Amino acid sequence: MIKEITTRPFDDQKPGTSGLRKKVPVFQQPSYVENFIQSIFDSIEGRAGQTLIIGGDGRFFNREVVQTAIKMATANGFGRLLVGRGGLLSTPAASNLIRKSGAIGGLILSASHNPGGPKEDFGIKFNAANGGPAPERITDAIFRRSREISAYRICETDDVDLETTGHLTLGETAIEIVDPVADYAELMESLFDFDAIRAMVEGGFRMVFDAMHAVTGPYAREIFENRLGAPAGTVLNGEPLADFGGHHPDPNLVHARDLYELMMGPDAPDFGAASDGDGDRNLIIGKGIYVAPSDSLAVLAANAHLAPAYRGGLKGIARSMPTSAAADRVAERLAIPSFETPTGWKYFGNLLDADMATICGEESAGTGSNHVREKDGIWAVLLWLNILAARRESVRAVVEGHWAEYGRNYYARHDYEGLETAVAERLVGGLRERLSSLPGTRVGPYAVTAADDFAYKDPVDGSLSEHQGIRILFEGGSRIVFRLSGTGTTGATLRVYLERYEADRARIGLETGDALSELVAAADELAAIKALTGRDRPSVVT
């Protein structure tokens, strides 16, 4: 039976760069989930009879919201629902399923790399028909609707069995519980030279993949162990858990420290990797060498032609503004366009749809290509493996060879998490007020050549996105970027991005901390970070 339930708006349902993220108790408020899902549905034009994808990363509260979404989608006239078995779908797998099935979109239940548990984070986002995060015109419409909603529609019925693949009908809606891994694994096998990778593994190549008790465990076991022949146990922490085993599922050097220590040890495997809560981020570590995400993007772009899917060349390379310019140097060498966009994967969607870019990346450990419209952790791992198999070189040899050829962009991100929002906004506001006066001045040893608040005009649809981060550019190609993050759930996170370009081959082997020490001091001098925040050091350095 379909019911229309009277409700009242909540004033805090504005989607961020990756949907709506809040603490679980916020989502557990009566009608909170229902209001937001109904606001999404009310903002989808022509949804009657259409296909909708539903799934998430398996974090706490995932199953309950999957059931609610199924009942509401049925009541709102969708003709067909494809739901991941167990309520699971990695974000890139959901994007693929949207595109493959011709769906009008999908509900992805995830807070990505944020912690999970009864008091931790949850999220809901809508991906559009191209498989990518909804553009601002849709998220703005969702927010407007959430401020005026007065009722939601839901089918009152028993919960659906999520554990068994197969077909059922609820009212006039066909529901299919699908294997969350199969379609995605087939896509990966079509992109890469699995025979070459398998031969490398059979020849003694050793790898480990840390799934961080998140959604990629089943995907990694199927692809790395079953299809590529890596031995059982290659996938670490492979069982998806609602609280990610009590850990923070962010594949960086803080939260994947055990993997880092293993790869720096005397009996390190040849290759180590990890992915995050919903499977869209990646960490790459070779024996004795960590590969920074910006370097990884550049290396992947420079060597993509070694994989079958990219042998015809790349149309272009796109990176988020805070990501280092290393990929730009590859694009210049390949004589293809390079694009600098705001942070948020949705900004790559138009470029990919218009066939203007093939490979995209963000410094926050997200890389991907035109195969889906999301960043994709396992895709990045497989492209690395394909490159290693083709070049028959170690990770270190590939990376150091790249630096020798293109120069090195020393790079780091300093995160100051959990700041008082007013303090963070005052810091950034103070910088904005001084932008026009900075060019021509010196900060420590650096001469400022330009300073701005980054704005992006989309080359496809002409839309303008302003106030996307403050850039301080120095003579010689170094820079500092200040930006407030939109992916947290409490307080504010200040991200400070530090980049120094070094073309001298004799100076590309410095430790990153040493190479950037003067830029760190310059950042504090420019923004008065210690004075305003009281923090002597960042919460996380990546």
Stockholm file with secondary structure:
# STOCKHOLM 1.0

chainA/1-542         MIKEITTRPFDDQKPGTSGLRKKVPVFQQPSYVENFIQSIFDSIEGRAGQTLIIGGDGRFFNREVVQTAIKMATANGFGRLLVGRGGLLSTPAASNLIRKSGAIGGLILSASHNPGGPKEDFGIKFNAANGGPAPERITDAIFRRSREISAYRICETDDVDLETTGHLTLGETAIEIVDPVADYAELMESLFDFDAIRAMVEGGFRMVFDAMHAVTGPYAREIFENRLGAPAGTVLNGEPLADFGGHHPDPNLVHARDLYELMMGPDAPDFGAASDGDGDRNLIIGKGIYVAPSDSLAVLAANAHLAPAYRGGLKGIARSMPTSAAADRVAERLAIPSFETPTGWKYFGNLLDADMATICGEESAGTGSNHVREKDGIWAVLLWLNILAARRESVRAVVEGHWAEYGRNYYARHDYEGLETAVAERLVGGLRERLSSLPGTRVGPYAVTAADDFAYKDPVDGSLSEHQGIRILFEGGSRIVFRLSGTGTTGATLRVYLERYEADRARIGLETGDALSELVAAADELAAIKALTGRDRPSVVT
#=GR chainA/1-542 SS CEEEEECCCCSCCCCBTTBEEEEHHHHTSTTHHHHHHHHHHHTSTTCTTCEEEEEECCCTTHHHHHHHHHHHHHHTTCSEEEEEEEEECCHHHHHHHHHHHTCSEEEEECCTTSCCSTTSEEEEEEECTTSSBCCHHHHHHHHHHHTTCCEEEEECCCCCCCSSCEEEEETTEEEEEECTTHHHHHHHHHHSCHHHHHHHHHTTCCEEEECTTSTHHHHHIIIIIIISCCCTTSEESCSCCTTGGGSCCCCSTTTTHHHHHHHTSTTCCSEEEEECTTSCCEEEEETTEEECHHHHHHHHHHHGGGSGGGTTCCSCEEEETTSCTHHHHHHHHHTCCEEEECSSTHHHHHHHHTTSCSEEEETTTEEEETTSSSCCHHHHHHHHHHHHHHHTCCHHHHHHHHHHHHCEEEEEEEEEEEECHHHHHHHHHHHHHHGGGCTTCEETTEEEEEEEECCEECTTTCCEECCCCEEEEETTSCEEEEEECSSCSSSEEEEEEEEEEECCGGGTTSCHHHHHHHHHHHHHHHHCHHHHHCCSSCSEEC
#=GC SS_cons         CEEEEECCCCSCCCCBTTBEEEEHHHHTSTTHHHHHHHHHHHTSTTCTTCEEEEEECCCTTHHHHHHHHHHHHHHTTCSEEEEEEEEECCHHHHHHHHHHHTCSEEEEECCTTSCCSTTSEEEEEEECTTSSBCCHHHHHHHHHHHTTCCEEEEECCCCCCCSSCEEEEETTEEEEEECTTHHHHHHHHHHSCHHHHHHHHHTTCCEEEECTTSTHHHHHIIIIIIISCCCTTSEESCSCCTTGGGSCCCCSTTTTHHHHHHHTSTTCCSEEEEECTTSCCEEEEETTEEECHHHHHHHHHHHGGGSGGGTTCCSCEEEETTSCTHHHHHHHHHTCCEEEECSSTHHHHHHHHTTSCSEEEETTTEEEETTSSSCCHHHHHHHHHHHHHHHTCCHHHHHHHHHHHHCEEEEEEEEEEEECHHHHHHHHHHHHHHGGGCTTCEETTEEEEEEEECCEECTTTCCEECCCCEEEEETTSCEEEEEECSSCSSSEEEEEEEEEEECCGGGTTSCHHHHHHHHHHHHHHHHCHHHHHCCSSCSEEC
//
